[in-house]
Amino acid sequence: MLSRFKIICLFAFLMFGLTTVKAQIETSKWKALIAVGVNSPSQDGFVTLFDADGLNFPTINLGIQHMFTNQLGAKVDFGYNRFVNADNTPDFKVNYTRVNAQFVYDATPDFTFLPFGTGVVFHVGPGYSMIKPLDAYGDNKTSYLNAMGGMEFHYGISRTVSAYIDASYIMGFASDFDPITEGYGSFNGNLLTVTVGVAVSLSGCATCN
């Protein structure tokens, strides 16, 4: 009698575990991501006499993510960044926008020491950067290819929503400004961003509340 009870308990436990895993996979299949934070442009992306603040606000990232397996996926995302001149340099403002297609790797199962409900996700992929100076240097627009990579740390709020912190580096593949005056108030360098946001499931699942 006792052994039969143990078998029933074990079966129920396994079924609950499989259902929970299936629910997590379904809710992770499609996600919308939105995040806001700060950015830091590389100073060698400006021509002589022009420098930006080391820390600038805002950075806004919007994305759609699809997971092909429990750990591998892809996302398409859009980023908007604004930075301004540092003290004792000519006044300027720059809008930096980008579009990237990235591979996604959910490394959570590899970090077995992480507390339940937390996760680590890496992303990397190519994209396109569009630079639009404002004010007096508005004609010095430029654009170029980029490569972006980053890491996200997630904390689950519910089965369908998680809060996350993302640190990303965007490397620009731009040529030098020629003539140099085309670089006044413009930018052709790399960018570091740190954002905080939420990831919301778009998949839904029958077993989620």
Legacy VTK file of the C-alpha trace (Angstrom):
# vtk DataFile Version 3.0
C-alpha trace
ASCII
DATASET POLYDATA
POINTS 209 float
0.000 0.000 0.000
2.816 2.367 0.937
4.758 1.644 -2.229
1.654 2.317 -4.362
1.201 5.646 -2.570
4.830 6.536 -3.319
4.349 5.683 -6.986
1.238 7.887 -7.184
3.084 10.774 -5.502
6.047 10.386 -7.826
3.783 10.333 -10.889
1.931 13.433 -9.703
5.213 15.240 -9.048
6.545 14.397 -12.516
3.325 15.518 -14.198
3.392 18.804 -12.286
7.031 19.361 -13.273
6.387 18.641 -16.948
3.347 20.928 -16.981
5.316 23.739 -15.353
8.204 23.377 -17.829
5.761 23.307 -20.776
4.054 26.451 -19.460
7.383 28.232 -19.089
8.440 27.250 -22.624
5.124 28.414 -24.106
5.193 31.755 -22.324
8.832 32.295 -23.316
8.282 31.598 -27.018
7.307 35.155 -28.000
8.186 38.171 -25.889
8.021 41.936 -26.138
10.848 43.844 -24.466
10.974 47.485 -23.448
13.751 49.164 -21.487
14.966 52.649 -20.554
18.395 53.708 -19.346
21.593 55.616 -20.021
24.394 55.584 -22.593
28.096 56.410 -22.821
29.588 57.159 -26.280
33.273 56.557 -27.018
35.059 59.883 -27.158
37.144 58.870 -30.190
33.914 58.913 -32.205
34.017 62.722 -32.251
36.328 65.064 -34.153
38.822 67.231 -32.283
37.346 69.779 -29.828
34.039 67.869 -29.630
33.350 65.652 -26.621
30.140 64.251 -25.143
29.095 63.759 -21.544
30.340 60.466 -20.174
26.800 59.513 -19.121
23.687 60.514 -21.067
19.919 60.025 -20.830
17.803 58.664 -22.389
18.370 55.302 -23.997
15.172 53.524 -25.083
15.135 49.951 -26.409
12.137 48.143 -27.931
12.213 44.558 -29.190
10.380 41.397 -30.196
11.959 38.064 -29.274
11.213 34.522 -30.451
12.726 31.394 -28.881
13.201 28.413 -31.223
14.226 26.111 -28.369
14.356 26.427 -24.602
17.721 28.217 -24.881
18.196 29.448 -28.461
16.278 32.248 -30.134
16.436 35.541 -32.003
15.138 39.063 -31.631
14.728 42.215 -33.643
15.080 45.419 -31.685
15.169 49.178 -32.090
17.211 51.562 -29.967
17.074 55.321 -29.498
19.878 57.227 -27.738
20.516 60.904 -27.112
23.795 62.429 -25.999
24.965 66.000 -25.562
28.216 67.945 -25.378
30.458 67.898 -22.337
31.472 71.100 -20.570
34.015 73.341 -22.307
33.276 71.918 -25.777
31.090 73.325 -28.590
27.361 72.890 -27.977
25.769 69.973 -29.806
23.191 67.216 -29.445
23.059 63.875 -31.258
20.243 61.410 -31.842
21.651 57.893 -32.256
19.128 55.310 -33.488
19.795 51.705 -34.426
18.068 48.556 -35.658
19.564 45.130 -34.884
18.800 41.469 -35.550
20.340 39.387 -32.790
20.824 35.796 -31.744
19.654 35.063 -28.199
21.060 32.457 -25.819
19.311 31.783 -22.513
22.188 30.682 -20.280
20.045 30.204 -17.172
20.361 26.367 -17.143
24.153 26.772 -17.258
24.165 28.842 -14.062
22.831 26.273 -11.618
23.650 28.474 -8.606
21.147 31.173 -9.591
18.134 31.624 -7.275
14.783 30.361 -8.550
13.012 32.935 -10.727
16.201 34.595 -12.007
17.924 34.152 -15.341
20.829 35.227 -17.557
20.443 35.888 -21.294
23.143 36.778 -23.838
22.469 38.447 -27.190
24.642 39.370 -30.180
24.056 40.384 -33.780
24.512 42.858 -36.644
22.625 46.065 -37.217
22.522 49.536 -38.692
23.175 52.836 -36.880
21.747 56.198 -37.948
23.282 59.394 -36.573
21.401 62.681 -36.656
23.096 65.771 -35.155
20.793 68.559 -34.043
20.964 72.349 -33.877
23.818 74.008 -35.832
25.298 70.736 -37.120
22.089 69.183 -38.415
23.504 68.592 -41.925
26.230 66.227 -40.666
24.119 63.078 -40.709
25.815 59.708 -41.115
24.970 56.022 -40.951
26.906 52.766 -40.797
26.807 49.072 -39.941
27.235 47.931 -36.363
27.642 44.799 -34.248
25.909 44.650 -30.873
26.415 42.312 -27.937
25.100 42.266 -24.410
23.932 40.444 -21.318
20.583 40.574 -19.525
19.819 39.598 -15.941
16.136 38.710 -15.457
13.981 38.463 -12.355
10.584 36.834 -12.758
7.618 38.853 -11.512
5.091 36.317 -12.782
4.954 33.506 -15.335
4.475 36.026 -18.115
6.432 39.092 -16.939
10.036 39.581 -15.884
12.043 42.668 -14.978
15.559 42.833 -16.348
18.799 44.801 -16.496
20.709 44.890 -19.789
24.300 45.976 -20.418
25.184 46.206 -24.124
28.053 47.402 -26.301
27.474 48.623 -29.864
30.544 48.647 -32.113
30.302 50.910 -35.135
31.908 50.164 -38.502
32.176 53.709 -39.815
34.759 55.420 -41.988
36.572 58.593 -40.947
34.892 61.929 -41.597
36.104 63.361 -44.904
36.188 66.311 -44.962
36.602 66.689 -41.219
33.893 69.364 -41.094
31.302 66.631 -41.754
32.096 65.358 -38.279
31.315 68.579 -36.412
28.696 67.667 -33.823
28.351 64.182 -35.333
29.473 60.708 -34.188
31.022 57.603 -35.784
32.145 55.578 -32.746
31.005 52.912 -30.319
28.327 53.111 -27.649
27.818 51.498 -24.243
24.253 51.290 -22.894
22.769 50.181 -19.566
18.992 49.844 -19.350
16.265 48.566 -17.034
13.031 47.156 -18.430
10.365 44.477 -18.603
9.897 41.416 -20.826
6.257 40.458 -21.414
5.095 37.158 -22.880
3.029 37.419 -26.051
2.511 33.653 -26.337
0.087 32.900 -23.535
-0.596 29.353 -22.333
-3.583 27.420 -21.124
-1.945 26.477 -17.834
-0.995 30.040 -16.800
-3.124 32.113 -14.461
LINES 1 210
209 0 1 2 3 4 5 6 7 8 9 10 11 12 13 14 15 16 17 18 19 20 21 22 23 24 25 26 27 28 29 30 31 32 33 34 35 36 37 38 39 40 41 42 43 44 45 46 47 48 49 50 51 52 53 54 55 56 57 58 59 60 61 62 63 64 65 66 67 68 69 70 71 72 73 74 75 76 77 78 79 80 81 82 83 84 85 86 87 88 89 90 91 92 93 94 95 96 97 98 99 100 101 102 103 104 105 106 107 108 109 110 111 112 113 114 115 116 117 118 119 120 121 122 123 124 125 126 127 128 129 130 131 132 133 134 135 136 137 138 139 140 141 142 143 144 145 146 147 148 149 150 151 152 153 154 155 156 157 158 159 160 161 162 163 164 165 166 167 168 169 170 171 172 173 174 175 176 177 178 179 180 181 182 183 184 185 186 187 188 189 190 191 192 193 194 195 196 197 198 199 200 201 202 203 204 205 206 207 208
